[in-house]
Amino acid sequence: MNCRHCGQALTHTFLDLGTAPPSNAYLSAQQLQQAETWLPLRLMVCEQCWLVQTLDFTGRENLFDADYAYFSSCSSSWLAHAQRFVQDMQQRLRLNADSHVVEVAANDGYLLQYVQQAGIPCLGIEPTASTAAAARDKGLTIREEFFGLALAKQLCGEAQSADLTVANNVLAHVPDMNDFVAGFTALLKPHGVASFEFPHLLNMVSLNQFDTAYHEHFSYLSLLAVERIFSSQGLTVFDVEQLPTHGGSLRVLAQRSDTGQRERSERVEALLQQEREAGVDRLAFYRKAQLRAENTKYALLKFLIASREQGVKVAAYGAAAKGNTLLNFAGVRPDLLPYVVDINPHKQGKCMPGSRIPIVHLDHLIQDRPDFVLILPWNLEQEISADLHMVCNWGGRLVFAIPEWKIV
């Protein structure tokens, strides 16, 4: 395989997590009677442009289908994050009733609902039917398509050019990175701004966040790689902000290279320098990730096996995609972890892909009163710890395997 940005042949493995089904392919009762599709989950790093990427074994249509089960509005902290962003951008860019905001990967309308409430015209692009329907239920206008240069040109022809485009946690999800980014350049008005948020590769490597690797993530992004990709497609990065979301993310603001006039923030060069000093542009930076992932796997298995032998009850909370990566890499099955709790009704009653662990309502946890609850979406530790305050009432404890092993 060649690099999805620069075309360089990929020869350096960053992570090899064996094989797994797509992480959001939750199984219905009927699907449990059928075979699953397991795909190699192997990440490579391009020595030319330093884009980390998953080897391709399936198309995006098979990963982001009509039954896609990730609904952003299930997280209260993420909703608050989206609302703050809209308020900040409204003030910073002076958005009003004469402006136009376009969000790519609008999901269930978690963000555009706040744009609409502010009286700013907006449009969502969302290819998955399940989340698009939820966004329309909020009164939002949604185009149910994959985004790229062709769609951007079509929207411009329909007078849908944007003062602000938003792309949260989608840049890593696209197989044709160049075409995707070129679409934002085409869609922006001459002085428009494009905002991108994505998990920061520096944190993924430095903090042992290997479970953020799954097939839906085609790429894993540093600012060094993103700036190069954007520049090649006519976008210039003028500001960057480090965020706590998803275990550490970047918010990158960009403008058209030909017409943008915003000054470049000192934060851009400061973060680029931080990445260089960490070694993001050197192979040695990536070589310890595999061993750390394997050590996490062994620690989890040791804990689950010891708990079973001692008659200690363990459950899990949060049927997140990252949890599926961890459970399938470790080979965990219902004999060691009998169920996972999730508040998303679209996941309840189904089973985790690969491990086939049942997904249940919170009431099941309260009735069962396990001794330990393994938290799979560790990035939401504060939110989940508050939601599970009742666990301490029966003497239960919360367990985190990533980014480091701890019991609280």
N, C-alpha and C positions, 0 to 999 in steps of 0.2 A: 504494500500500500504506500502511496505517496501522500505527503502532507496536504491537508485540505485547503491550506492557504497558499504556500509557496511552491508546492509540487515536488519538493525534495523527497527522495526515498527515505522511508522510516526504518531505522535499524536498531534503535535503542529502546529497550523496554523499561518503562517506569514502574508499572504495577501489573502483576498477573494474578487475578483473583479467581482463576479457574473458569468454570462455566456457571451460568445462571439464566433463568428466564428474564424477560423484561421486567423491571422492578415495579411497574404500575399495572401489570397484567393480573389483577386480582381474580380469583377463581370462584365462579358460581358453583352450586351443587351439581349442575349438569356437567360443567367443565371438569369437575373432579373425576368424572368417569372417562376422561379423554387424556391423551398424551399432551404434555407441555413441550414447547419449543425451548430448548436450552442453547444458549449462544456463548462462545468464549467471551470473557470480560477481561480484555487485555489493553493496557494503556501504553502508548508510545510517546516519545518526546522527539520533536524535530530539532536537530542540531543547527539548522539554518535560521529559523525564525523563533524557536523556543515555544512553539504551540504544542501543548500536550493534548493528545487526542485518543479516542477509543477506536480500535480497529473496527471497520464496518463489516457487519454480518447480516444486517437487515435494513429496510428502508424506514423513513420517518412515518409513513402511513401505517405501518404495523406497530409503531410505538405510541403514536398519538391518535388513537382511534375513537370511534363514537362513544365508547364506554369509559373513556379516560376518567380516572377516579380521584385525581388531585384537585381539590377545591380550596382555593386560597382563603376564602372567608371563614374556614374552620379555625383559624388561628386569630385570637383577639389581638395579640401583639402585632401580627402582620397587618391587620386592619388599621391599627393605630399608626403604624409606620407609613402606610399608604396615605392616610389622611394628613399626616404631617407633611409628607412630600407635596401633596397637592397644594396645601396652604403656603408652603415655602416657594413653590414654583409660581403660584399665582402672584405673590408679592414680588419675587425676583424678576420675573419676565413681564409683569404687568398684564397678565392675562385677563380678558374680560369677554363680554358677549360678542365682540367682533373677532375673537381669536378662535383657533381650532386646535384641538388636542387629539392625537391619534395614538392609541396604545396597541402595540403588537404583543400578542399573547395576553389578551385581556382577561382570560380565564373566566371566572364567574362574576366579573364586574366589581371585584373587591376594591379597585382603585377608581375606575371611571364613575362609580356612583358618587364620589365626592366631587369630581369635576362637574358632573351634571348638577349636583346640589348647589354649586357655586355659580350656576348660570352660564357656564362656558360650553359652547358646542363641542361635541366629542364623538369619536367613532372608535369602536373596538374591532380588532382583527383577531379571530380565535378559531383555529381549525377543528377543535374537538367539539362534537355535537353536545355532549353532556354539559360541559361548562358554558358553552355558548347559550344554551337554553336557559341556564340559571341567570346569566347576564341579561338576557332579554326579559326575564321575569322582573328585573329591576327597572325596566323601561329604557334600557340602553339599546342603541343601534349597533348591531354586530355583523361583520362580514365573516362568514364561516369558510375561511380559506387559509392556506399557508402563505406567508408573506415572502416577497422577493422583489426583484427589480421590475418584473412584468406587472405585478399588482400595483406597485408604487406608481408606475407610469399611468396605469389605468385610473387610479385615484386622482392623480393630478389632472387628467383629462376630464374628470367629473368635478373639478373645482374643490378637491378635498385636500389640497396641500396643507401642511401643518406648521403652526407656530411652535409646537412642542410635540415631539414623539417620545413615547415611553416604552422601554423594553426591559422589564424586570424578570430576571431569571429565565431568559430565553436565548440569549446569545450563545450559551453553551449547548443549546438544544438543536442547533441547525447544522445539517450536513454540508451545505454549500455556503460557507462563511462569507466568501467574497460577494456572491449574489445577494445575500441577505443584507450585508452592510451597504452595498450599492443602492439598495432600495431606500434606505433612510436618506442618503444623499439626494436622491431624486425626489423624495416626498417632502423634504423640508422647504419652506419658503426661504428666500435669500438670507434672512437674518434669523431663521429658526434655530431651535436648539434640540438636540437629540440626547436623551438621558438613558443610560444603560446601567443596570445593576446586575452583578454576578458574583458568585463566591470567588474569593481570592486564592489563587493557586499557592501563593506564599504560605497561607494558613493551612491549606490542605496538606502540604508537605511538612511544614515545620511542626504542626500540631497533631499529626497522625489522624487526619480526617479522611482516611481512605474510603470510608463508606459513602462518601459523596460521589464515588465512581459508580455509574450504572449506564446501561446502553442508551438511555434517553439523553445522557450528557455526551454529546459527540466531542466536545472540547472542554479544556480546563485552562483558565485564563489568568495570565499575569498582565500587568499594565504594559510591560515591554512588548509582549506579543500583540496586545490589543491596539496599541498606538501604531504599530507597523501595519496591521491589517486595515485600520481605519484610513491611514494615510494613503494606502494603495487604492482605496475606493473613494477618495475625495472628501474625507472627513478629517477635521483637525481637533484633537483633544485640547480643551482649554481649561478644564478643572477636573479634580478628582477628590473624592471624599471616602474615607475608610469608615465602614459601618459595622455594627455588631451582628447584623442579621445573618442567619445561616452559618453561624460559626466564624464570621468575618467576611464581609463582602466589600466590593468597591462600587461606588456610584461614579460613573464617568460621564462628563458632559462634553459634547462635541458639537461642532458647527461645520457648515460647508466651507471647504478650503478656499473656494473661489470668491465667496461673498461675505463670510463671517468676519466680524470686526471685534469680537470680544477678546480682551487681553488674556494671555496665558497665566494662570495662577502659579505661584511658586510651589504649590503643593504637588504639581505634576512632576516637576524635576526632582523634588525631594523624595517622592515615592519611587520614581525610576531609579534613583541612586540607592534607596533602601533595598530594592530588588537586586540590583547589581552586587551590592555588598553581601547580600545573603547567598548569592551564587545562582540566581535563577537562570543566568545565561552560561552556566557551566554544568556539565554532566554529573559532577560529583554531588551536586545538590540533591539529585534525584535517587541516588543509589541506596539510601538507608530506608526508603519508604517500604520496601517489600518486607524486610525483617521486622519492622515495627508492626506492620499489619498482621504478620503471622504470630507475633507475640500476643497481640490482642485476641486473636482467634483462640490461641491455646489457653489464655487466662479465662475467657468466657466458658470454654468447654470444661475446664477444670472446676469452675464454680458450679455449673449446672449439673455435672456428674456427681460432685460431692453433695450437692443439695438433694439430689434424688436418692443417694445412698443413705442420707441421714433423715429422710422423710420430711424434708423442708419444702414447703410449697413456694414455687416461683411462677410469676406471671409476667407479661410484658405489656407496655403501654405505648401506643402510637404506631399504627400500621403504616409507617413511612417508607418511602422508597429506599432511603439510606439503611433502614432496618432490614429490608430484604437483602441488600448487599451483604450486610454483616452476617445474617442468619444463614444465607446460602453459602457464603465463603467458609463459615465454620461448620456447615453440615448439620445445623440444629433442626430437629424435627419435634413433633408433638409429644414424644416420650420424655423429652427434656424440658419443653416449654409448651404447656397444654393449650394456651390461648393468648391472644393479644387484644387489648381493649383499644377501641378507637371511637371518637365522638362523631366521626363522619358517617352519616346514615348510608351513604353510597358504598361504604366498605363493610358495614356490619352485615353479618350473615354470609359473607364470602370467606375465602381462605387466602392466606399469603401465598404468592407465587413461589414455586420451588419447595419451600418447607411445608406448605399445605397446613399451616397452623390456623385454626379457626379465629375469626375476628368477631368480637362480641361487644355488647353494650357495656357501659360503665357499671350498670347495676349488677352485672355478673361478678365484677371485681369486688364490689361491696359485699355481696353475699358470700363469696368464696374466702375473703380475708386472707390473702397469701402473705407469707412471711417476707418475701422480697418482690419488688416490682422493677423489672428491667426497663429502663427508659430508652426507647430506640431513637426518637427525635431529640437527641441530646442538646441541639441548638436552641430548644425551647425550654431549657431547664427551669428558669424562673416561673414561666407561665404554667408549666405542668406541675411543678412542685406545689404551687398555690392551688391548682385544681384538685390535686390528690392529697390535700391536707388531712383528709379522713384516715389515710393509711396509718399515720402515727397513732391514731386513737386505738387501734388494735395491736400496736407494737410492731407494725410493718416498717420496712426500710426501702429506700429507693436505691437502685443500682445503676451505675453508668459505666459502660465499657469503653466509650470513646468520648473525648480524645484521650482520656486516661482513666484507668480503673479506679472507681471510688464507690463507697457505700455511704449513704447519708440518711 
